[in-house]
Structure formats: structure tokens, C-alpha cells
Amino acid sequence: MAKSKVDTKALEEINGVDAQITSDNIGGSAIFDMAKDAVELLVAAFGTNDRTAKALARQLCSGTHFLLAGNDNYMGIRANVMKEHVAVEEAEDKVKKDMAGADAMLANAQRRLDVRQAEEADILALHKICCEVYKTETGEDWQPYVANKKREQLTRAERLAQRGIKVA
């Protein structure tokens, strides 16, 4: 059964090939002021006390940072941008080698890269807004959470020795 134009269009949209690019993050526009006001309102309205407001502002910063950087289980937006850069470079190599269909592959790869870069710009702008709100709320710069290294398990004798107690 042949795919109809509607099926193909839907499939491309699901795969992100034909996703609409919405990023116009030049900065200083009214949308960014409105977004900052919205984040400040969320923190002020739902931050019941100073501790809760700080925790909420920190979570907004951490969430946007996670979307950008990812972790072991989630490939962040920046990794997707790098992946698309590689795809564009590979397609350019194929164009140089004059392979069949290489021009279409390059156009598709470039379009996917543009979409990923727009996603990155949007989330980066939101992250900066969240960090600004965190700073105004707490007076501190937001820093990403860094997990401590696992401490090695000490024996009872070693724990006591650290406290200056000798075990016979």
C-alpha cells in the first residue's frame, strides 16, 4: 500500500523533520519580559515562604538545565544539536562525492539542524530567565547540582581512628 501525502506529512511531523521553527530569540523583545514576569509570578504566587520560593526557583533552573544538558538516561538538546551537525557534515561529504540523492539528504539534515538549534535557543532563553529570577529571589547565582562522589566505606577501626580513638 502506497503512502498518501497526508501519511507522509504526518510521519515527517512525528519525526521532527517538518516541525515548525518558532525561535526568534534575539533578546530584548516583549516576549522575554513577559516570560520573566510569568516566572516571577509563579515563584511569588506558589512560593509559600522564602524556603519554598527558593526551592521552586531552583527547580525551574534545574529543569531547563536538564533539558539542555541531559543526563545518563536522557540525551539533552545540546547533544541533539551536535548529532544533527554531524549529519549535516556527513551529507556535505556525500554531496562532494556526488552521490545520488545527496542534495536532498543535505537539505533534510540542514532543516533538522535548524529545528534543533531553534529548540536549543528557546530553552536556553528560558533557562537564562529562570536563572535571573533565581538571582533576584535569593541574591545568589544558580549553580547546577553536582552529586558528591561516593565515599568509601570505612571500617569501625578507621572511623574510630579518625576521631582519635585507638582500638586495641
Secondary structure, 3 states (H helix, E strand, C coil): CCCCHHHHHHHHHHCCCCCCCCCCCCCCCHHHHHHHHHHHHHHHHHCCCHHHHHHHHHHHHHHHHHHHHECCCCECHHHHHHHHHHHHHHHHHHHHCCCCCHHHHHHHHHHHHHHHHHHHHHHHHHHHHHHHHHHHHHCCCCCCCCCCCCCCCCCHHHHHHHCCCCCC
